[in-house]
């Protein structure tokens, strides 16, 4: 491929980066307008049915149903997608794959096709593995999969040899001056910013009970932040506190005033590692305290006890929290080295360019 030519890329579905990016011209095509048309907006019953169809694109079974039934809205989207990208250099199907694998193989033969594994292991067999036969390579967010194998090995087991690790770094992070005061002048002991999912809420409730007001929790939780109370109606442990959302500016300010940022992943056992919060905490100069991933793959992201601190369980986490709050010099040095690692390797620009450079180099599987 001519390295001097601007390469056309479909990055689905990336609302953050479009247009010219280094040697790439990035585009996408949103399927929502094909389902949520004017008629659906005016008629609530139709809108609900159309929303169900739109959501079904996010699972292989639902996608296959729309394709087999030749759903008119879906086929219109497919025809426009093919017309727009049949001559592209690269297709990156990142958040989920909206294109039936038979279409990828039969009608999109020119572009190199890359599939993203994002919410794994929970979605691996829902919107990942069923499509692998129709693509040329795959990238993965989590280097850990389960205790039997890391994610790269798992992809090879499923028949995919061309693989790439994509750190899930946030976009548009503020720029900071790494002065001593930046790391030292912090008055919030502990913070967690994120959603309420599954049994993760149980763990957050245990942290909050043990740490009280020293531990601040924020995020976009359902029921205007009161969903933790409603869990009791379902027989689940209650999180008896309202959780408030933050603007981007408030989020950055809180992180920059926090000594320790707590991270946890969705799985209750060692599995995935490397969610966005794992990079976000050290990027703001706080010390990252994170749960461990399968096969110790967390250590490939940040060096343990050097750039981040990892815990096995709640009791272990609490011991480490008390230790590092009582030993500020050690905490600050770890936070500083974690910050430097982010600046050196985990910037959005470098990570995205690395993915695209790798993608266009993958041999087409024809």
N, C-alpha and C positions, 0 to 999 in steps of 0.2 A: 504494500500500500504506500502511496506517495506521502511521505511524512510532512511535506510542505503544504499539502492541500488541507483545507478545513474539512473536517469529517462531520457528517450529519449523524446525530445521536438522538434516539428516542429514549428518554429516561422516564419510565412510568413507575410511580406517579410522584414526581418531584416538583412541588409547587415553589421551591425555594431557589432553584437555579435553572434559568432558561436563557436562551440567546448565546452569545459568544462567550466561551470559556476556554482560554488558552487556544489550542488548535481544534476546538470542537464547537459545533453549533448545536445546542441542546434544545430539544422540543419535547412535547408530550401531547397527549390527547385525553381529555377528561370524559369518561363515559357517562357522568351524571346527567348532562343535558339531553342525552338520548333517551333516558328513562323518565326524568322529571321535567317533562315538557309543560307547555301552558295548560293543556287539558288536565294534567295530573295536579297542577297547583290549584286549579279552580275546584276540583272535586276531591274531597278528603278520602273517599273510599278508593278511588283510583290511585290517589297519591300513595296510600299505604301499600297497595298491591305493587306499584312501581318501585317503591323503596325496597320491598322484599326482593324484587328481581335484581335491583342494583346491588344489594348486599350479597346475593347469591353468586356474584362474580368472584367473591373472595374465597370460595371453596371449590375444589375440583368437581364435586358432585353437582353443585348448582350450576357451574359453568357448563358442564357437559349437558345438563338438562336443557338449558337455553339453546345450546348449539344443536342438539338432536331434534328439538322441536322447531328449529329455525325461527325462533322468536324474532319478530320483525324489528323491534327496537335493538336487540342485540346484533342482528345481522347488518343493520344499518351502521352501527358502530364498527363492526368488523370490516365492512367494505371501505369505510372512510379510513380506518386504521391502516389497512393494506395499501390503499391509494397514497396515503401520506408517507408511509415508511418502507415501501417495497424497495426503494433505491437507497435507503439509508446505509450507513456503514456499520452501525451498532444499535442493537436493541438491548436496553437494560431494563428488565422487568423486576423492579425493586421492591415496592411495597407488597404487591401481589401480581399475579399474572392474569390479565383479563382476556387473553387471546387463547382460543382453544388450541391444544397442541397439534391437531391435524392442520389447522390454518398456519401455524408456525412452520410446519414442515413442507406444506404444499404451496403456500402462497407468499411466504416470506423467506425465500431461499438465499437472496443476496446478502442481507445483513448478518453479521455475527450476533448470535442470540445468547444473552446471559441472563440467568435466573437468579433472583435474590432469595436467600433463606434468612428471614427476619425474626419472626416470633417463635423460634425453636427452643426446645423440642416440641412445644405445644401444637405448632401448626405444621410440623414436618411432613406428616402423612395426609394433611388436609389440603395444603396448597404448595407443596414442594416436590416430594418424590414422584407424584403422578405425572409431572411435567418434564422430568429430567430427560426422557428419551427424545424430546423435541428441541433441545437446546444444545449449544456448543460448550458451555461452561457454566459455572455457578460461583457466586460469592456468598459468604456467610458472615453474620454479625458476631456470633458467639464461637470462640475457638473451642469451647467445651460442649460436649453433647451428653454423654453419660459416662459411668465409671468403666464401661467396656472399651470405649473408643472416643477419641477427640472428633471434632466435626469434619476435619479434612479426611480422616480415615473413614468416617461414616459415608461421606460423599463418594469416595473411591469404592466402597462396598456396594453402593447403589449404582455404580457404573460411570461416575463422573470423575474424570482425571484432571480436567482443567479447572482449578479452584483458586480462589483469592479471598483473603481475610480483609473485611472492610470494617475498621473501627467506627463505631456509631457516634462520631463526634458531633456536637451541636454546631449550628451555623450562627454567625453574627455574634460571637462572644465579644464582650467589651475588651478593649486593650488596657492592660494594667502595667504600671511601673513597679517592678519587683523590688521595692525598697524594703528595708527592715521593718518599717512601720506597717507596710502592707500585710506582712505576715504576723506581726505582733499585736497590733491594736485591734483586738477583736473581743466583743463582750458577750456574744451568744455561745454557750457551751456546745450545743448539739442541734443539728437540724436535719430534717428529712423533707424533701419536696418531691411529691409524686402522687400517683393515683391510689385508689383503694381497689385492690384486685385479690379475690380469693382469700387464701389463708395468710397472705401478706398482712392483711389488716389485723389478724390475730397477733402476729409478731410485733406490729407497731403498738398494739394495745399493751403488750407486755413491757416493751421499752418505756412507754409513757407511764405506766404504773410504777416502774422502778425508778425512773428519773424525774418524774413530775415536771415542774415548770422549766427545768433546765433543758428539756427536750422540746423543740418547736417542730410542729408538723404542719405543712401547708400543701395544697394541691386542689385540683378541680374534682372534688368529691360530689357524688349525687345528692339530691334532696337539699340543695343549697348548703352542703357541708355537714348535714345532720345524718347521713346514711349510717354512720357508726352506731347511732342509737337504735336505728331500725333493725339492725342485725339480730337483736334479741327476739324479734317477732319470728325469725326463722330458726330459732334455737342455736344461734351462733354467739360466740363471745362478743360482748358489746364494747365498742370504742366510745366511751362516754364523753366525748369532746367534739365541739364543732370544728371543722377544718375549713379554713378560708383559702381562696385562690389568691395568687399574686400576679401582678403585671410583670412584664419582662424586666422593667427597671427595678421593681421591688424584689424580684427574685435575685437579680444580680447583687443588689445592696445587701440582702440578707446573707447570701453566700459569703460576701466579702467581709461581713461582720461575724462570721461563724468560725469557731476553732476547729470543730470536727463535723464532717458531713457523713451521715450514716447512709449506707446503701444496702439494698437487698434485692434479690431477684424473685421472680414469681414462684419458681419451684421450691417445694419444702425440703428437698434433698439436693445434694450437689449435682448440678446439671449445667444450665447455661451461665455464662458470665459475659460482662461487657455491655450492659445497657447504657443509655446515654448519660444517666446520672453518674456512672463510674468515671466518666471523663469530665463531667461538668463540675464536680466537687473540687478536684485539684486545679482545674482551670481557673477557679476563683481564689486560689490560695489557701483553701481549707485542707485539713488532713482528711484523707479518705479512709473510712472504716467500713469494710465491705465483707459480705459473706463470700465463702470460698466456692469455686466452680469445680466441675468434674475434672478428674485427672490433674488437679492443680493448675489448670490452664489460666486461672486468674493471674498466676505469676508471670505469664508471658506478656501481660498488659502493663502491670506496674510491679516492680520488684518488691517482694514482701519485706516489711519492716525497714525499708529504705526509701521507697517512693509512696507506699501505702501500707495500711495495716489490715489484716484479714482475720476473721473470727470463725470459729466452728459452730457455736451455738449462742444462745442468749447469755448464759452465765459467762462464757468466754468473752463475749462482746462487752459486758458490763465491767469485767475485770480490766479490760484494755482501755475502756473509756476512763475509768477512775485513774489508771496509771498515767495516761497521757495528759489528762487534765492536771495531775499533780506534778508532771515533769514537762513543763512548757518548752524548754529548750529542745528536747528530743522531738516533741510534736511539731514544732516549727521547722526543724530541719527536714523532717519527713515531708511536711507540706511544701516546703521550698523545692525539694527534689522532685516531688510529684508535679508541681507547677512547671518546672523546667522540662520534664519529660513531655508534657502536653505541648509546650511551645516548640519543642524540638521535633516531635513526631506526629502529634495528633491534632493538627490544624485541619479545618474543613477543606481548605483549598488543596492542601497536599494529599489528603486522603481521597478526595473525589478525583483529582487528576491521576492518582495512582490506579484507581479503579478503571478509569477510561483508557489509560495507556495500556493496562493489562488486557482489557476487553478487546481492543482492536488487534492485539497480538495473538489472540486465541485462534488456533486453526479451526476452520469451519468443518463441522461434522456432517458431511453430506453422504 
